[in-house]
Amino acid sequence: MHEGHEDAAPLPVEVERIGRAVLDAAFAVHRALGPGLLESVYEACLAEELRLAGLRVERQVGVPVAYGDARMDVGFRLDLLVEGSVVVEVKAIDALASIHTAQILTYLRFSDLRLGYLINFNSALLKTGLRRVVR
């Protein structure tokens, strides 16, 4: 479930706490809904579960792409940004692929954040559809 560099500096305790809350919320949503729904449904329900846990959640957050000295708003959006520090990419697909890990690493890089989660709600067991990604 962990991707990224093992020798990177440890994450701040607060970021780890938010990450645990994201996982708890994802498991609650998956228990309630199960697999087979649209990604947008899981995204909305996960955002609501996180709000109920007292966390600030932003949906579809635009992040500009830095290319050289230019910053361009080219429409790339984070599914969820939790407490301004954890990126959550929600999927409802057959299986996660390496391109999804590359996607969230890019999101982390352009948003200058370190912790992200890929969550594939279309998994029979949610733990098989989770990837924790640390930059």
HUHUGI-V277452 format. One record per helix or strand. SS is the DSSP state (hx for helix, st for strand). FROM is the first residue (numbers start at 1). TO is the last residue. If there is no record, write none. Layout:
SS,FROM,TO ; SS,FROM,TO
This chain:
st,2,4 ; hx,13,33 ; hx,39,52 ; st,57,62 ; st,65,67 ; st,70,72 ; st,77,82 ; st,86,91 ; hx,98,111 ; st,115,120 ; hx,126,129 ; st,130,134
